[in-house]
Amino acid sequence: MTMNSYLGKIFIFIGLLFIFMGIFFLFFKNIPLGRLPGDIYIKKENFTFYFPITTMIILSIIISFIFFLLGKK
């Protein structure tokens, strides 16, 4: 397999991934991604701090699982 065909397949996969993500977010607007329990949100008078730690952990697990499936031969 040449480098160009490998690179082409990667770009097709990334494009399809973006299409599916767009469709997913279009139809499932009420998913609380970014507002999960465990996300740190502090709001004071002139200060707002938001750290989505739970959301980042869940996304990391999902992305790791996807790469695990893609890495299997």
C-alpha positions as CSV (number, residue, x, y, z in Angstrom):
1,M,0.0,0.0,0.0
2,T,1.5,3.3,-1.0
3,M,1.5,6.4,1.2
4,N,-1.0,8.3,-1.0
5,S,-3.6,5.5,-0.9
6,Y,-3.2,5.2,2.9
7,L,-3.5,9.0,3.3
8,G,-6.5,9.1,1.1
9,K,-8.3,6.4,3.2
10,I,-7.5,8.4,6.4
11,F,-9.0,11.6,4.9
12,I,-12.1,9.7,3.8
13,F,-12.5,8.2,7.3
14,I,-12.1,11.6,8.9
15,G,-14.6,13.1,6.5
16,L,-17.2,10.4,7.3
17,L,-16.5,10.8,11.0
18,F,-17.3,14.6,10.7
19,I,-20.5,13.8,8.8
20,F,-21.7,11.3,11.4
21,M,-20.8,13.7,14.2
22,G,-22.7,16.5,12.5
23,I,-25.8,14.3,12.1
24,F,-25.5,13.1,15.7
25,F,-25.4,16.6,17.1
26,L,-28.1,17.8,14.8
27,F,-30.6,15.2,16.0
28,F,-29.5,14.9,19.6
29,K,-29.3,18.5,20.7
30,N,-30.4,17.8,24.3
31,I,-27.4,15.6,25.2
32,P,-25.8,17.2,28.3
33,L,-22.3,16.9,26.9
34,G,-20.3,19.5,28.7
35,R,-22.8,19.8,31.6
36,L,-22.3,16.4,33.3
37,P,-22.1,15.8,37.0
38,G,-18.5,16.2,38.0
39,D,-17.8,19.1,35.6
40,I,-16.5,22.0,37.7
41,Y,-18.4,25.3,37.2
42,I,-17.8,28.3,39.4
43,K,-19.6,31.5,38.8
44,K,-19.0,34.6,40.9
45,E,-19.8,38.3,40.2
46,N,-17.2,39.1,37.6
47,F,-15.6,35.7,37.2
48,T,-16.7,32.4,35.6
49,F,-14.6,29.2,35.7
50,Y,-15.6,26.1,33.9
51,F,-13.5,22.8,33.8
52,P,-15.4,19.9,32.1
53,I,-13.3,17.1,33.7
54,T,-16.1,14.4,33.5
55,T,-16.8,15.3,29.9
56,M,-13.1,15.1,29.0
57,I,-12.8,11.6,30.7
58,I,-15.8,10.2,28.8
59,L,-14.5,11.6,25.5
60,S,-11.1,10.2,26.2
61,I,-12.5,6.7,26.8
62,I,-14.6,6.9,23.6
63,I,-11.7,8.0,21.5
64,S,-9.3,5.4,23.0
65,F,-11.9,2.7,22.2
66,I,-12.2,3.9,18.6
67,F,-8.4,3.9,18.2
68,F,-8.2,0.4,19.8
69,L,-10.7,-0.9,17.3
70,L,-8.9,0.8,14.4
71,G,-5.5,-0.6,15.6
72,K,-6.6,-4.2,15.5
73,K,-5.5,-6.1,12.5
